[in-house]
Amino acid sequence: MSKGTKVPGYMQGKGSRNPRGIIGDREIRYKCSLQNTILDVLRGRPGWQEVPGQNNIQPNVNQANPKQAGSGSTTQGTTSGYKGSVRNPQGPGTQSAVPTRLQGFQSIPPITRNSDGDWDFYWCDREWLAQNYDTMFLYEHQKILHFRNHYELTRKNLMVKNLKRLKKQTERELGKAEGQSFEFFPTTYELPSEYHIFVEEFKKNPGIIWIMKPAARAQGRGIFLFRRLKDITDWKKGEYQPLSDPNREVPETYVVQRYIENPYLIGGRKFDVRVYVLVVSYNPLKVWLYRSGFARFSNTRFSLDSIEDTYVHLTNVAIQKNAPDYDPDKGCKWSTQQLRKYLSAKHGVEAVKKAFKGIDNIIIKSLQSVQKIIINDKHCFEMYGYDVLFDSDLKPWLIEINASPSLTASGKEDYDLKFGLLNDLLNVLDLENRLTGKEKRVGGWDLLWEDGPILADDGNMECAPNGTTASIPNSFLGCHNERKRQLRELYTAAQSIKKS
């Protein structure tokens, strides 16, 4: 095979190299198909250069004169992160984050290259990957968002199918007791294929509430609750399926789940928790967990008397923001740190640690359920958005897993969270080759699993028993997060190790 021959990314060996050479000290070329916080992060990263092309948001910056980008103006349809009156994640009184970071680009010449394959990093959308992956050729250093068949975990019906399969395998090999570790997703059936099995289960438990969800939709669209089979009959006739939707499957696949009727309530309102998980490899399985996230609250007090009221039962921001009394300034979110402190004050530190350890179990078991199915490619990575619900006993339940969690900010705090999240994701991927590869924490990301559980050797004392982190999992969801200080210390230490 000649030096310049391209081979499919997933077939490449370690000896394959881009004829242009590895990144080294040159600028990093990126493409991005989204126009929200991730674009702000990429444009603001020193030494990164945007490559225009198909499925790529065209730069707003005048490439021939980047100084013109320093005005700090926020034009509709440009850098998208947060559309409110405050955009700067560094706080008031300082320059806008995007122009400040763009100052390092003033010596970069205008883009003149052909953009076809001439990139190092691509934040693509799922549709583009589905259309192009099988005919795509990747060089050694290139990184791209999404694994080819990510939907095995993120489609609701396939997620449950894979979890059920691994649970049965675990019970067969290790016994029923070990299978109890999979009791974190509600009783679920796929419709229409398992309709008759569901009807049998329904008749065994009269009077309970079930929830119907489209298998491949997001943001709460198409979801409804019911107590009677008659409601399913209406659904089958199309009452709940808009026939005008050209993108729906015919017939559209749904999942029906037993509704969790005893959710944990704060202020009388239901909530779920968004947890961010980064997978950089499935073989071996290497998983990072982000310390920060948020709890999303319903806008209306919880009640089982009005199961048709989506503002009571669905916590999706896309749903709640349309409530008549929704306050866009206040929103319906708490940080994961706020939530952990509240729960610890009310139930004690140990009870909350047990609950959050249950979230770790959900993450690892769900990823293991697709580990042998996902097409592993060293060029691919995935950032999942897990949605977890606590019941009144503080037991965590897996609601769904998102392959494209929303990166559009709803306010300044949300923007700061997502800007740091994405910036640290790029730090973990380390295209600049500034780390040693042995790190257990990078900014807000903690290494949770690498072909086995990771134990902490440092971390935040706030979440460690008796002030020590020895022999405990390297998991600090909702703990104090001094990510900027940690990054400074990390890069200083990594540089010293490399020099020595």
N, C-alpha and C positions, 0 to 999 in steps of 0.2 A: 504494500500500500504506500503510495507516494506521500510525501510530507504534507502536501496541500489537500489531500483527499478528505472529503467530509464523510462522516458516518453518523447515523442517528444517535442522538444524545444518550439514549439508554443502552446503546451498544458500544459506547466508547470505552477504550482501555485507558490506563493511566498514561500511556505514552502519547496519546493524541494531543496535539497542540494547535492552536490557532497560528497560521503563518505570520500573523501580525505580532505574535508573542503574547505572553501573559500580561496582566495589567501593569504590574510594577509601579513606576512613578508617573505614568501618563494619566490623563484624565479618564474618569470612568464614564462611559456612554450609557445612557438609560433611555428607555421608552416607558410611557405610562398611558393607559387607556382611560383613566379616571380623572375627574376634575374636582378633587376635594382635598382633604388634608394630606394625603399621600403625595400629591403633586407639590404642595407647599414644602414638604419635607425634602423631596428629591431636588427641587430647585434651590433650596437653601443649603444644600450639603456641599461644603468646600471640595473642589476638585471633581465635581460631577457635571457632566455636559448632556443636555437634552438632545435627542436625535429625532427629528421630525419624520413622519412617515404614516402609512396607513394604520388606522386604529391607534393613533397617537394624538393627544391634544397638542395642537400647535402652540409653540411658546408665545407668551405675551411679551417676553423680554425682547427688545431689539438686539439681536445677536451681534450686529455690527457695532453697537454702542451700548453695552450693558449698563453704563452709568445712568441711562435714562430710566432704568428700573428702580431707582432709588427714591422715587417720589413718595412711596408709601401709600398711594391711593389704592382703594379697593373697588375695582370695577366689576359690575355684575358679569359673571361668566368668565372671570379670570381666576386667580388663585382662590380656591373655593372654601378652604377649611371652615371658617366661621363667618357668617354673613352679618353678624351683629355689629354694634358700634365699637367693640373692643376686639382687636384681632391679635394683639401681641402676646405670645405665651410667656414673654419675659417680664410682663407686668407693665403698669402705666409709667409714663415718663421716659421710656426708652424707645428706640427706633423699632419699626415693624420688623418681625422676625425674618420675613422673606427678603426685603431689601438689604438688611444687615448682612445676611449670609451670602447674598449675591455679590457683595463687594469683592469677594475672593475670585470672581469670574472675570474681572475686567481685562485680563490679558488673554482670555480665550478667544480665538478667531471665530469668524462666522462659520456656521455649519455648511459644508459643501459636499459631504460624503453621500454616497448612496446609502439609504437607511436599511436596505434589505439585509438583515442578519448582522448589520454593523452596530451591534449594541452589546453591552456587558450584562445589563440588568433590565428585565422587562416586567413591569407590573401590569399584566394583561388581564382581560376579563375572561370568564369561563367560556363564553361563546366562541371567542377567538381561538382559545386553546383547543376546543373540541374540533374546530374546523381545520386547524393547522398542525396539531401535534404529530399526527401519524406520518406527515410528509416533511417534518421539520428536522433540520440538522443543526446540532449544537456543538460549539467548540468547548474545549476543556473548562474554560473559566466562566462561561455564561450561566446566569441564574435567571429563573423564570417562576412566576407565581403559579401555583396549582399543580397538583399531580394529575395525570391524564384521566383517571377514573375516580376523582375525588368524590363523586356523587354516591359511591358505595357507602359513604359515611354521612353525607349531608342531605340525601333524600330521605324523608322520614320513614318511608316503607322499607327501604334497603338498610337503613341504620338498625331498625328493630329486627329485621331478618338476620343480619349478621350477628347482632347481640344474642339472639335466641340460639343461633347455631353454636357460638362459642360457649354459651351457658350449658347446652346439652353435652358438648364435648368435655367440658370441665367436670360436670357431674359424672360422666361415664368414666373418666380417667382418675378423678380425685375424690369423688363421692358427693353426695347431696349437700353436705355441710359446706363444702367449698363453693357449691353453686349458689349459696345464699349471698355471696358477694356481688351477684348480678341483680339483686332485687332493688334496682334503682330506676327502673322504667315501668310505667303502668302497663297493665294488661292491654295488649294492642292487637288489632287485626287489620288486614289490608282489604279494602273494598275496591271493586266488586268481587275479587277472586276468592275471598274468605267470608263472603256474606253469610252463607248458611252456617258456618262454624260460629260466627259472631251471634247469630240469632239464637243458637242453642245456649251460648253463654249469657246472653241478654235475659233469656227466660229463667235462668237459674238465679238471677239477682234482680228481681223486680223492684222498681222504684229508684234505683241508683241513677246517677247522671253520667252520660257519656259525652265525649267531645269529638267532633269530626274536623279533620284537617286535610287540605289538599297536600298530596305528597311532595309536590315540586313548587309550591308557592311560598312567598315570604311576606313579612310585615303584617301578618294576621289576616291576610286576604282569604276569604272563603271559609273561615272557621265558624262553627256554630255548635251550641250545646243542645242536648235533647234528653228527654226521659221516656219517650214513647216510640215504638217502632213505626207508628204512623208518620213521624217526622222523617224517618228514613225513606218511607214510601214517597213522601213529597219530594225529598231530595232526588230520588231515583227518577222522578218525573221531570226533574230539571228546575224545580223551584229555587234551589240554592246555587245553580250553575248558570251563569249568564251565557246564553247561547251565542251572544255576539262576540265573545272572547275568541279570537282566531288562534291564540297560542295554546289553548287548553287541549289536553289529550281527549280522545273520543273512544270510550268513555274515560273521563278523568279519574286517575287513581287517587283514592283517599286512604287515610288511616283513621280508624276509630279507636279511641282510647278511653279507658275508665278515668273519669275526671277526678282529680284530687280535691275532695270536698272539704278538707280541713287544712287549707294553706296557713302558714304562719302569717299573722297580720301585725302590722305596725300602724298605729293610729286607725285601726279598723280597716286598713287597705291591704290588698294583696300585692305582692311584688315577686319578681324573679331576679336572678343575678346573672349579669353578663361576665363571663370569664374568657380571657384570651389565651389561646394555646398555640404555640409555634412548633411545627414538626419539620425538621430539616432532613430527616431520613426515616424511611420505614424499615430498612435493612442495612444495619441494625436500627432499631427504633430509638430515635433520639428526640426528646420532647422538652420544650421549655414552657414554663408557666409564668405569666406576667403578674406582678404583685398587685397592680391596680386594676380596677374594673368599676362597675357600678351596679346598683340595684335600681330597677325600673318599677315604679309604683303605678297602680291603677289610680284614676282620677276620682273614683267614686267608691264609697265604703262597700265592703264585701257583703253579699247576701246571696243565699241560694233561692230566694223567692223570685228573683228576676233573672233567669238563666239566659234570656234573650238579650240582655244588656251587655254589649261588648265592653263598655267603659268600666264595668265591674270586674269582668273575668279575663280580659286580655290586657297585658301590660305593654304591648308594643307601642313605642313612641308614635309610629305612623298612625295608630288607632287613637291613642290618648290625646294627641294634639288637636283632634277634631271635636273633642268634648266641649259642650257649651260654656262651661266655666273653667276651661283650661287656662292657666296663667303661663304664657311663654317665658316670662322672666324667671318665675320660680321653678317651672318645669316639674318633673316627677321623678327625679333621680337623687340617689345618695351615692357617694363614693363607697367602694368596698371597705375602705378604712373606717368610714363612719359606721357602716353596718356592723363590722366586726367589733368595734368599741361598744356599740349599743347592745349587741347580743351578749358580749362578755360581761357587761355591767348587770344585765338582767339574769343571766343563767350561769355565769361563772366561766372562767378561762378554759377549764378542762372540757366542759360541755361543748364550747365553741370549737376548740381544737379537734374534737371528735367529729363534729359536723363538717368542718373544712377538710379533714382527712378523708371524709366520705366523698368530697368533690374530687380529690386526687384519685381515688379509686375509680370514680366514674370516667375520668379522663383516660387513665391507663387501660381499663378494661375495654372501653369503646374503641380506642386505637388498636389494641391487640386484636379486636374482632375483625379488623380489615387489614391487618398487617401482611397477611399472605395473599391478599387480593389486590391491593393497590399496586399499580405499576410503579415500582420504585425507580427513580431517576435522580442521580446525584445533582442534576442541574435544577431540580424542582424543590420548592418548599411550599408550605401551606400555613396560613394563619387562620385558625378556626375561632369562631365566636360560639362558645358553649352557653346555653341558657339553662340555668338550674333553679329549681323551686324548692324551698324548704316547707315541710309540713309543720303542723303544730307541735310535733315532737322533735323538731330540728333535724329531721331526716332529709337529706338532699335527694331530689328526683331530677333525672335528666329529661328536659322538655324537648330540645332539639339542638342540632349542631349546624352552624352556618359556615359555608365556605367563603362567603363574601360579606362579613359583618360590616354594617354601615360605618363609613369613615367620615361622613359629613357631620360636623359638630352642631349641637343644638345650643351651645352657649360657650362662654369663655373657658369655664372649667372643663367642659367636655372637649374643647379644642386642645387645651393644654395636655389633657390625658392622652388623646389620640396622637398628638404631635410627638410626645415623648415615647409612646408605644411604638410608633413607626420608626422613629429615629433609632431607638434601641434595637428594633428588629434588624435594621441595616447594620448596626454595630455587631450583632450576633453573626450575621452572614459574613461580615468582615471581608468585603471585596478589596479593601485597602491593605489587607494583610498586616494589621497592627497588633493582633492578639497572638497568644501562644497556642491556642486550641485546647488548653487544659482548664479553661475558666468554668466555674460553677455559677457565676453570676455576672451578667453584663447589663449594667444600668438597672432597669426594672425587671429583667428576665432572669428567672432562676432555673437552672437545669434540673428538671424533675426526674428524668429517666434517660438512661443510655444503656440499652440492652440489659437493664436492671435498675433498681432504685438507687438514687443518688443520696448520699448522706451529707449533711451540712458540716462544713468545717469553719464557716464564718456565717454571718447573717445578722439579723436584727434581734437584739436581746429581748425586745418587747414580746416577741412570739415564742421565745424559747423557755422551756420549763426550768425553773430555779436558776434563771440567768445564764444558762449554758446551752450551747448548740451541739454538743457532742452526741453522736449516735442518734440523731433525729433526721427525718427526711428533709431534704433541701427544698422545702415548700413553705412559702411565706405569703400566701394570698391574703390581701387585706392588711398586711403589716406595714409599718412605717417605711417609706421609700425615699431615701436620699440618693436618687439615681445620678444626679450630676456630680456629687462628690465622689460617689463610687466609681464613676467613669474616669474621673481625673486620676484617682489612685490606681485604677486598673491599668490604664494606658501607661502611666509612669512605671509601674512594676513590670509590665510586659516589655517595655522598651529596655529596661535594665537587664532583664533575662536574655533578651535577644543579643544585646551587646556583649554579654559575658559568655 
